[in-house]
């Protein structure tokens, strides 16, 4: 019985020693895995593209968000009209992307934001940025009208079409420059496309001759603004 007991005891010692060694190995592996999950987590950025637009002359910046996750990272932009906050971080975070239109000319401006891991061999992700600066262009269907009244109650009707030959919204206002009583506008404000109905009448004019005035159409921020439409009314004997 003695040798059997000694043999069992020795086997138990060997088994416990093996469990201890393997347990240490497993613990080290688990510890390494946990450490790598914090320092070597893969970099991820969303979305991978930012698109926006602004009207020419606007001073209001446009704002977008990038969601970032991964280990310690750095962020940078390749154009001065793209501003980032923050530019460093770790783990999950949001980067605010501010697009400043103030110095940009009409058209599409392209840039990028790069987010990269701090490690020397770390990965990097580029986010494409597209910023469209809109330029509305005022266009009027006519630049002038001329009428001749041969009776004391002649009335003429016309219409001016207001359109936008560019991009972005175009809001307009219209007025008779010198306030002539013989012309009236059916609309004094609107958005393109739109129309300005005209009514011209010599009723109330007591003298003969040629009367002139101008319709002024203004569209803030639009090219070709203000636009003008000359008016001429000739009152003659029947």
matplotlib code that plots the C-alpha trace (Angstrom):
import matplotlib.pyplot as plt

x = [0.0, 2.9, 4.2, 0.7, 0.1, 3.5, 2.8, -0.6, 0.8, 3.6, 1.1, -1.1, 1.9, 2.8, -0.9, -1.0, 2.3, 1.0, -2.2, -0.2, 2.1, -0.6, -2.7, 0.1, 0.4, -3.3, -3.3, -0.4, -2.2, -5.4, -3.5, -1.7, -5.0, -6.7, -3.7, -3.7, -7.4, -6.7, -3.6, -3.9, -7.6, -8.3, -8.9, -12.4, -13.9, -17.5, -18.6, -15.9, -17.2, -18.4, -20.5, -22.0, -22.8, -23.1, -24.2, -21.4, -20.8, -22.1, -20.3, -22.0, -19.8, -21.1, -20.6, -20.3, -19.3, -16.9, -17.2, -13.8, -12.9, -9.6, -6.4, -4.7, -5.1, -4.3, -6.5, -5.4, -6.9, -5.2, -7.0, -7.2, -11.0, -11.4, -11.1, -11.1, -11.9, -10.3, -7.2, -6.1, -7.8, -8.1, -10.9, -14.3, -14.8, -16.4, -14.4, -16.2, -15.5, -16.1, -16.2, -15.6, -17.0, -15.8, -12.7, -13.9, -14.9, -18.0, -17.6, -16.8, -13.8, -12.3, -10.2, -9.6, -9.4, -6.8, -7.2, -4.1, -3.0, -0.1, 2.0, 4.8, 3.3, -0.3, -3.0, -4.6, -8.0, -8.8, -12.2, -13.1, -14.5, -16.5, -17.8, -19.9, -20.0, -23.3, -23.5, -27.0, -27.1, -30.0, -31.6, -34.5, -36.4, -36.4, -34.4, -37.0, -40.5, -41.7, -45.3, -47.2, -50.7, -53.0, -56.0, -56.7, -57.3, -54.8, -53.6, -50.7, -49.8, -46.5, -44.6, -41.0, -39.7, -37.1, -34.9, -31.7, -29.0, -26.6, -26.8, -28.4, -31.5, -32.3, -34.7, -35.6, -37.3, -38.6, -39.5, -40.2, -37.1, -38.8, -42.3, -44.0, -47.8, -48.4, -46.7, -47.6, -46.1, -48.1, -45.4, -42.6, -40.8, -40.4, -38.0, -36.7, -38.2, -40.9, -42.7, -43.4, -46.6, -46.6, -49.5, -48.8, -51.6, -51.7, -54.8, -54.3, -51.6, -52.6, -49.8, -48.4, -44.9, -42.6, -42.5, -39.7, -38.9, -37.0, -37.8, -35.0, -34.8, -32.4, -31.2, -28.7, -25.7, -26.6, -24.4, -25.9, -27.8, -29.4, -31.1, -32.9, -35.8, -36.3, -39.8, -41.0, -44.5, -45.2, -48.5, -49.5, -52.6, -55.2]
y = [0.0, 2.3, 2.4, 3.0, 5.9, 7.4, 7.0, 8.6, 11.5, 12.0, 12.0, 14.5, 16.8, 16.6, 17.3, 20.4, 21.6, 21.3, 23.1, 25.9, 26.3, 26.1, 28.5, 31.0, 30.7, 31.2, 34.2, 35.7, 35.1, 36.6, 39.6, 40.1, 39.9, 42.4, 44.8, 44.5, 45.2, 48.6, 49.6, 47.9, 48.1, 48.6, 52.1, 52.9, 56.2, 56.9, 58.3, 58.1, 61.1, 64.6, 66.6, 70.1, 73.4, 77.1, 80.2, 82.5, 85.3, 83.3, 83.7, 80.8, 77.7, 74.2, 71.5, 67.7, 64.9, 62.0, 59.0, 57.5, 54.4, 52.6, 53.1, 56.5, 58.6, 61.9, 63.9, 66.4, 68.3, 69.2, 72.6, 75.7, 75.9, 72.6, 72.9, 69.9, 69.6, 67.7, 66.6, 63.9, 61.3, 57.6, 55.1, 56.2, 59.9, 62.4, 64.8, 68.1, 69.1, 72.8, 73.9, 77.7, 79.2, 82.8, 82.7, 80.2, 81.0, 79.5, 75.9, 72.6, 72.5, 69.2, 68.3, 65.5, 64.6, 62.0, 60.0, 57.9, 55.8, 57.2, 54.1, 54.4, 51.5, 52.4, 52.5, 55.6, 56.4, 59.3, 61.0, 62.8, 66.3, 68.0, 71.6, 73.2, 77.0, 78.0, 81.1, 82.1, 84.2, 86.6, 86.5, 88.6, 87.8, 91.4, 94.5, 97.0, 97.8, 100.8, 101.8, 104.4, 105.5, 106.9, 107.3, 108.7, 105.3, 103.0, 100.0, 97.7, 94.4, 92.5, 89.9, 89.7, 86.2, 86.0, 82.9, 81.6, 80.6, 79.5, 77.3, 77.7, 79.7, 83.1, 85.4, 88.7, 92.0, 94.4, 98.1, 101.0, 103.2, 106.6, 105.5, 106.4, 106.4, 105.0, 101.6, 99.0, 95.7, 92.6, 91.1, 92.9, 89.8, 86.1, 83.3, 82.1, 81.0, 83.6, 86.3, 90.0, 91.1, 94.7, 97.1, 100.3, 102.9, 106.6, 107.2, 110.3, 111.8, 115.3, 116.2, 114.7, 113.5, 110.6, 109.3, 107.1, 105.0, 101.8, 98.6, 97.4, 93.8, 92.9, 89.4, 89.6, 87.4, 86.8, 87.6, 90.2, 91.8, 94.3, 93.8, 96.7, 96.9, 100.3, 101.5, 104.1, 105.4, 107.9, 109.8, 111.4, 113.0, 110.6]
z = [0.0, 0.7, -2.9, -4.2, -1.9, -2.8, -6.5, -6.3, -4.3, -6.9, -9.7, -7.9, -7.5, -11.2, -12.1, -9.9, -11.2, -14.8, -14.0, -12.4, -15.3, -17.9, -15.8, -15.8, -19.6, -20.1, -17.8, -19.8, -23.0, -21.8, -20.4, -23.7, -25.6, -23.3, -23.6, -27.4, -27.5, -25.9, -27.7, -31.0, -31.8, -35.5, -36.7, -38.0, -39.3, -40.4, -42.8, -45.4, -47.4, -46.5, -48.9, -48.4, -50.1, -49.3, -51.1, -52.4, -49.9, -46.9, -43.6, -42.0, -41.8, -42.5, -39.9, -40.2, -37.7, -38.1, -35.7, -34.9, -33.0, -32.3, -30.5, -30.1, -33.3, -35.0, -37.5, -40.1, -43.1, -46.3, -46.9, -44.8, -45.3, -43.4, -39.6, -37.2, -33.5, -31.8, -33.8, -31.3, -29.3, -28.4, -28.4, -29.5, -30.3, -32.7, -34.8, -35.7, -39.3, -40.0, -43.7, -44.0, -47.3, -46.8, -49.0, -51.6, -55.2, -56.9, -57.9, -56.3, -53.9, -52.9, -49.9, -47.4, -43.7, -42.7, -39.5, -38.6, -35.7, -33.6, -33.9, -36.5, -38.5, -37.7, -40.4, -41.7, -43.3, -45.7, -45.7, -49.0, -48.6, -51.3, -50.8, -53.5, -53.4, -55.2, -57.4, -58.5, -61.7, -62.3, -65.7, -67.0, -70.1, -71.3, -70.8, -71.9, -73.2, -75.3, -75.7, -77.6, -76.5, -79.1, -76.8, -73.4, -71.8, -73.4, -71.3, -72.0, -70.4, -70.4, -68.3, -67.3, -66.5, -63.7, -63.9, -62.3, -64.8, -61.9, -58.9, -55.4, -54.4, -55.9, -54.1, -55.8, -55.2, -57.9, -57.8, -60.1, -59.7, -59.8, -58.8, -62.0, -61.6, -65.1, -64.4, -61.8, -61.0, -60.3, -58.1, -56.2, -54.7, -55.2, -56.0, -59.3, -61.5, -61.2, -63.2, -62.9, -64.5, -65.8, -66.4, -68.2, -68.7, -69.7, -67.7, -65.6, -67.8, -68.8, -71.1, -74.3, -74.6, -73.7, -70.1, -68.9, -65.8, -64.9, -63.2, -60.9, -59.9, -57.1, -56.0, -53.1, -53.7, -57.4, -60.3, -62.7, -59.8, -59.9, -63.3, -65.0, -67.4, -69.1, -69.7, -72.2, -72.7, -75.5, -75.3, -78.5, -80.1, -81.5]

ax = plt.figure().add_subplot(projection="3d")
ax.plot(x, y, z, "-o")
ax.set_aspect("equal")
plt.show()
